[in-house]
Amino acid sequence: MLSTICYIGLFLLLAPWQEDVYKAKREKMVSQQIQRRGVKDPVVLKAMRTVKRHEFVPADQTKNAYDDRPLPIGYGQTISQPYIVAYMTEVIKPQSHFKVLEIGTGSGYQAAILSAIVKEVYTIEIVPELGKSATEKLKTNYRNVQVKISDGYHGWKENGPYDAIVVTAAAEHIPPPLISQLKEGGKMVIPVGSTFLTQMLILVEKKNGSTTTKNLLPVTFVPLTRKKSE
């Protein structure tokens, strides 16, 4: 009994110190990795400072959570580099009233960042294990996020149209169902290109019923996984 009490006391003593360490790492991440590269939107920077990235990586990657690189999360998937998460979020110009669709939930980190800024987030993950894990991580502190385990290529029509769509896996082309679910005046950011080569991050905007595209920067994402035909 005494050892148990001592253990609990030690945990309570260390917990605030650990959070102070992570907070400092988040501040450094934002200032050195994100602001220095040109991300300026204050709501995006606030979200990046607030959301605890270390809670969205596997236990063996916690020490690397705030590194300037993507990290493996299992099942051949990754959590994106912090700068890319911030950049893609800034590109859609998020507003507090927005309804946003994310394709590729992964660990749930991008959804959590969006959740801290916009009104509603709908996110789709095709890998059941990742979808279930992300649901558990998001359900307590990010209650404006809904997770669906499905093929993201087809989007989530019943909750559309969306003010913005964020795709966090590389597609060979821009999926027509996602374009159709984008609101007039809406923006979609999506990496497009071959699985084995550098892809191009593209901004898609819908105006007057038609779409325009703009190349943003070269990126490397895992491929957009599709459901196999029966």
C-alpha positions in Angstrom: 0.0 0.0 0.0 2.8 2.4 0.9 4.6 1.8 -2.3 1.4 2.5 -4.3 0.9 5.8 -2.5 4.5 6.8 -3.1 4.1 5.9 -6.8 0.9 8.0 -7.1 2.6 10.9 -5.2 5.6 10.8 -7.5 3.4 10.8 -10.6 1.4 13.8 -9.4 4.7 15.6 -8.6 6.2 14.9 -12.1 3.1 15.5 -14.2 3.2 19.3 -14.1 6.9 19.3 -14.8 6.4 17.0 -17.8 3.7 19.2 -19.2 5.9 22.3 -18.8 8.6 20.4 -20.8 6.1 19.6 -23.6 4.7 23.2 -23.6 8.2 24.5 -24.1 8.7 22.1 -26.9 5.5 23.2 -28.6 6.6 26.9 -28.3 10.0 26.0 -29.9 8.2 24.0 -32.6 6.0 26.9 -33.5 8.7 29.6 -33.4 11.5 27.6 -35.2 9.7 25.3 -37.5 6.5 27.1 -38.4 6.7 30.8 -38.0 10.2 30.9 -39.3 8.9 29.3 -42.6 6.2 31.9 -43.0 3.0 30.7 -41.4 1.4 33.8 -39.9 -2.3 33.1 -39.2 -2.7 33.7 -35.4 -5.5 31.1 -35.0 -3.4 28.5 -36.7 -0.3 29.3 -34.5 -2.5 29.2 -31.4 -3.8 25.8 -32.3 -0.3 24.5 -32.9 0.8 25.8 -29.5 -2.3 24.3 -27.8 -2.9 20.8 -29.2 -0.6 18.3 -27.5 1.1 16.6 -30.4 2.8 14.0 -28.1 -0.7 12.6 -27.3 -1.1 11.7 -31.0 2.0 9.6 -31.6 2.8 6.0 -30.5 4.4 5.7 -27.1 7.8 4.8 -28.6 7.7 8.1 -30.6 6.8 10.4 -27.7 10.3 11.7 -27.4 10.2 12.7 -31.1 6.8 14.2 -31.1 8.0 17.8 -31.7 10.7 17.0 -34.2 10.7 18.7 -37.6 9.7 15.6 -39.5 6.9 13.1 -40.1 6.7 10.1 -37.7 5.4 6.5 -38.2 2.1 5.7 -36.5 1.8 2.1 -37.7 0.0 0.4 -40.6 2.3 2.1 -43.1 1.0 5.6 -42.2 2.6 8.7 -40.7 1.8 11.8 -38.7 2.8 14.8 -40.9 5.6 17.2 -40.2 4.3 20.0 -37.9 5.1 22.7 -40.5 3.0 20.9 -43.2 0.1 20.5 -40.8 0.2 24.2 -40.0 0.7 25.2 -43.6 -2.2 23.2 -44.9 -4.4 24.5 -42.2 -3.4 28.1 -43.0 -4.0 27.6 -46.7 -7.7 26.9 -46.3 -8.1 30.2 -44.3 -10.1 28.6 -41.5 -12.9 30.5 -39.8 -14.8 29.8 -36.6 -18.0 29.0 -38.5 -16.4 26.5 -40.9 -17.5 22.9 -41.5 -14.3 21.0 -42.6 -13.8 17.6 -44.1 -10.5 15.8 -43.6 -9.5 12.8 -45.7 -7.0 10.6 -43.9 -7.5 10.8 -40.1 -4.3 8.9 -39.2 -3.5 9.7 -35.6 -6.1 12.4 -35.4 -3.7 15.3 -35.0 -4.7 17.3 -38.0 -8.4 16.9 -37.0 -7.5 18.1 -33.5 -5.8 21.2 -34.9 -8.8 22.0 -37.1 -11.1 21.3 -34.1 -9.4 24.0 -32.2 -10.3 26.6 -34.9 -13.5 25.6 -36.7 -17.1 24.7 -35.8 -17.3 21.2 -37.2 -14.8 18.6 -38.4 -15.6 15.4 -40.2 -12.7 13.1 -40.8 -12.4 9.8 -42.7 -9.9 7.0 -42.1 -9.8 3.8 -44.2 -7.6 1.8 -41.7 -10.0 0.5 -39.0 -7.4 0.3 -36.3 -6.3 4.0 -36.8 -9.9 5.2 -37.1 -10.8 3.6 -33.8 -7.6 4.8 -32.0 -8.2 8.4 -33.3 -11.8 8.3 -32.2 -10.7 7.4 -28.6 -8.1 10.2 -28.6 -10.5 12.8 -29.9 -13.7 12.1 -28.1 -12.8 13.8 -24.8 -11.3 17.1 -25.7 -12.3 17.5 -29.4 -16.0 16.9 -29.3 -16.7 18.8 -32.5 -15.0 16.0 -34.5 -16.7 13.1 -36.0 -14.7 10.1 -37.3 -15.8 7.7 -40.0 -14.0 4.5 -41.1 -14.5 4.4 -44.9 -12.9 5.1 -48.3 -12.1 8.8 -48.2 -12.1 9.1 -52.0 -15.9 9.3 -51.9 -16.0 11.9 -49.1 -18.8 12.2 -46.7 -21.7 13.5 -48.8 -24.5 13.5 -46.2 -22.7 16.1 -44.0 -21.6 18.3 -46.9 -21.1 20.7 -48.5 -18.0 21.8 -46.8 -16.3 25.2 -46.4 -12.9 23.4 -46.8 -11.5 20.0 -47.4 -8.0 18.9 -46.2 -6.6 15.7 -47.8 -3.6 14.3 -45.9 -2.7 11.5 -48.4 -1.5 11.7 -51.9 -4.0 11.0 -54.7 -3.1 10.3 -58.3 -5.8 12.9 -59.3 -8.2 15.2 -57.5 -11.3 13.0 -56.6 -14.4 14.4 -58.3 -16.7 13.5 -55.3 -14.6 15.8 -53.1 -15.0 18.7 -55.6 -18.7 18.2 -55.6 -18.8 18.3 -51.8 -17.0 21.6 -51.7 -19.1 24.7 -51.1 -19.2 27.6 -53.5 -16.2 29.7 -52.5 -14.6 26.8 -50.7 -11.0 25.6 -50.7 -9.4 22.2 -50.8 -5.8 21.4 -50.2 -4.5 18.1 -51.5 -1.2 16.4 -52.4 -1.3 15.0 -56.0 1.2 12.7 -57.7 2.8 9.3 -57.8 3.3 7.2 -54.7 7.0 6.8 -55.4 7.9 10.4 -56.4 7.6 13.8 -54.9 4.1 15.1 -55.1 2.7 18.6 -55.5 0.5 20.1 -52.9 -2.4 21.8 -54.7 -5.0 24.4 -53.7 -8.4 23.8 -55.3 -10.9 26.7 -55.2 -14.5 26.6 -56.3 -15.8 29.8 -57.8 -18.9 30.4 -59.9 -19.5 26.7 -60.2 -16.1 25.9 -61.7 -12.8 25.1 -60.0 -9.3 26.5 -60.2 -6.1 24.9 -59.1 -2.8 26.3 -57.9 0.5 24.5 -57.2 1.8 25.3 -53.7 4.9 23.3 -52.9 6.5 19.8 -53.4 5.7 17.3 -50.7 5.9 13.6 -49.9 2.8 11.9 -48.5 1.8 8.3 -48.1 -0.7 7.3 -50.8 -4.4 7.7 -50.6 -5.5 4.2 -49.8 -8.6 2.9 -51.7 -11.1 0.2 -50.8 -10.4 -2.9 -52.8 -13.0 -4.0 -55.2 -15.1 -7.0 -54.1 
